[in-house]
């Protein structure tokens, strides 16, 4: 988050130079929205990752208690779901970074992330 805020102070000049060099029109009115979306994505990913760690910690305490096997399984399943959701939100920050430079790069990065996520989510797992 701090890196994104630091980048935001220079990104408008970098984006303007990028657009000037490649003879592209720049929508500077959308720049605050782009940075806000990038910060939001990183904040949500951080929140999901930290909640995942919290639930794994709860599971590590509950695992030694007698009769808490079902609760431990719920903690671990929920933590794994939050971790996976955090990764998905983090991956979707890449198209937002591409959007800082050009809308066509946004489309290309979105297609790339969706293609990679589709392959990762539908991959056959090895059998034990």
N, C-alpha and C positions, 0 to 999 in steps of 0.2 A: 504494500500500500504506500509506504513511504517512497519507494522507487517510482511508483506511478505518479505521485504528486510532484516529485522532482523532475520527472520526464515532462509533465504537463507544462512546466514553466518554459521548457525549450521546444516542445513539440510543435507549437504553432509556427515557430521560425523554421524548423526542419520540414514541416509539411508545406509551408509556403515555398521553400527552396525546391522541394521535390516537384511540386506542381509547376513552378516556373521552368525548371529544367526540362520537364517532359511535356510542356505546353498543354497542361490540363487546367481546367477551371477549378477553383477551390471554393467550397461552400464553408466559409469561415463562421457563419452563424450557427452551424451544427457542431462546431468544435467543442463547446462546453458539454453538449449532450454526449458526444463520443467519449470524452474523458470521464464523465459521470457514469456512463455504462461500464467503462473499463474498471473504475474504482468499485462500482457495485458488484461486478463479477468477482473481483478479487476479495471483496469483503464477504460475499456469500460463500465463496469457496473456503475462506479461512474459518468462517463460522461453522460450516459443515465439518471441516477437518477437526476443529477443536471439540465439537460435540461428539464426534466419533471417538476421539481419544478419551474423552470423559466417560463414555459408555463402556469402552474397553477396560478402563480403570475400575468402574463399578463391577464389571464381570469378574475381574481378577480378585476383588474382595469377596464377592458372593460365591465364588466357586468352592471355597472352603467350608461354607455353611451347609449343614445337612438338610436335605430336602429342597434345595434351591436350584436343582438342575434345570427346571423349566424356565426359571427367571434368568439364569445364566445364558441359556439358548436365546431367549428374547433379546437380552442385552447385546449379545454378539451379532445376531441377525440385524438388529436395528443399527448397530455401529457400522457393520459392513455396508448396509444400504446408504448410510450417510456419507461414508467414505467414497463410495462409488458415485453418488450424486455430486459430491465436492469435486471429484475429478472431471465429471461431465461439465460442470460450471466453469472450471479452470480451463478446460479445452476450448470452450466457447469464447474465452477471452481472446484467443488468437485471431478470429475474424474481426473482432472489435479493434484490435491493434492494426490489422490490415486496413480497416475502414478509415483510420487516421490519415492514410495516404490517398486512397482512391476507392470509389464504390465498386469498381470492377475487381479490385483486389479483395474487397469484402466478399463478393460472390465466389471468387476462386477459393479463398480460405475457408468459407463456409462449406463449399462442396468438398474440399479436401478433408476437413474435420469430420463431416458426416460420413464420408467414405471410410475413413480410418475407424471411426466409432462403429460403423456397421460391421466391418471386418472383425473388430475386437469383440463385439457383442455376439456375433454369430459364429465365432470360431469353435471348432470341435475341441473339447478339452481331452487331454490324454486320460486313458482309464488307468486306475491304480492296479 
